Amino acid sequence: MSEAARKTVLGIVLILAIGAGIGWMYGRPETGLLIAAVACLLWQIRQLLSFERALRTGDFDDFRHGEGIWEQMFSRFQFERDRAVRRKKEYRGLLREIRKSTNAMPDGAVILDADNEIVGCNRAAKELAGLRRKKDRGQRVDNILRDPELTRLLLANDYTATINMASPVGHGGWLNCRVVPYGADQKLLLMRDVTDRMRLSKMRRDFVANASHELRSPLTVISGYLDTLAEAEDMPAGWIKPVMQMQAQANRMKMILGELLQLSRLEAAGPASLDDTIDVVQLLERSKQAFEGHAHVAAIGVLAESAARLRGNQSEIETVVVNLLSNAVRHTPRDGTITLAWRSGAKGADLIVTDTGEGIDAEFIPRLTERFFRVDKGRSRDDGGTGLGLAIVKHVLVRHDADLVVSSEPGRGSTFRCRFPADRVVDVPIAEVS
Ligand code: ADP
């Protein structure tokens, strides 16, 4: 028991004793005790009421004169209250600092709860995406920023994926968005202004497309004359070889320009339609027939492990198969084997081209889909490669929400696996396939 509590108890006992004593002097000790007890009770009630009033009004001046245990309770309360006020001030200062630093960030940051509702955002989010800190609080972010890609990103819960979306503020702005986990059950939507990068990449795309287009007409004229020249009966013997070489190079240039234009078209186009379905097994069989039987071509087999159809663009997927197959044919000796496989599962479907050819060094694998990248430059040119085949494959796959996984072992062969997500695959029971 504290000193103050002891004093209070002693005080009460004393008053009761005095009351009983006075009562005893008048021959009525119980009445004296009762009067003293009522006096004690009234005194305590008075202290309690003034303490309650002080709590209610926040004005403790009236309560300065609390006594005994009340005085102690009062000073304890005041100490705690001062500490809470100090802490609140500190937290407020800290919060102000954090807000200042998040507001100084050039990237937009939006705090979302588990239902993708806005909890808060920084100044850059307001400037880049037009979000209003107070008015938009509690609203679903995908109801305010309406972009199918963003909706998909928020649903995917994939913390490595990023998307580009047009900024709803101003004209022609672009934002790169990603989601990262934050706190308990919350997420942070980060937005970066990539307008300049997008503009530059569009300029590059337009330049390549325009240059390819402009070069096509003069090249058509040159190769037309070369064809006429090659057919001329009175051509001097010494000219035959150079003219044939010029003809071959002109055709090669035509092929490169055609592929560059194809790449530009693929880059500019959005996602491939989900409405058309492709019978992949049939496509693999057709491609196999187009390649096999030629001299120097290895044995080609088709492994149809699924009858599932693929949602997408038939001619683009055919381009993927033809490019992968023609690479396999060019890099696999006649006594090797090439396998075209199609399999599906719960996570999606895989189109796989495997060969037992020369293989690729691990250091080159990440660069294979770069434009004009070749492992062996001289050889690739000689065997008709443009260096654009795998870049085209990659862009077609991007349009089909798919990715390319390459694995290879030098001297043993390579595997090119195109992975399509489940929403691009339509399952067909084997019985329905004739
Ligand atoms: P290219 O038209 O030169 O074949 P690609 O873009 O199709 O260009 O391929 C890039 C490079 O990747 C090729 O030059 C080749 O060196 C390598 N490559 C592609 N496929 C295979 C394969 N199946 N086996 C070995 N190397 C390959």
Boltz pocket constraint, residues with backbone or C-beta under 6 A from the ligand:
constraints:
  - pocket:
      binder: B
      contacts: [[A, 323], [A, 324], [A, 327], [A, 328], [A, 331], [A, 355], [A, 357], [A, 358], [A, 359], [A, 360], [A, 368], [A, 369], [A, 370], [A, 373], [A, 374], [A, 375], [A, 376], [A, 380], [A, 381], [A, 384], [A, 385], [A, 386], [A, 387], [A, 388], [A, 389], [A, 390], [A, 391], [A, 414]]
      max_distance: 6.0
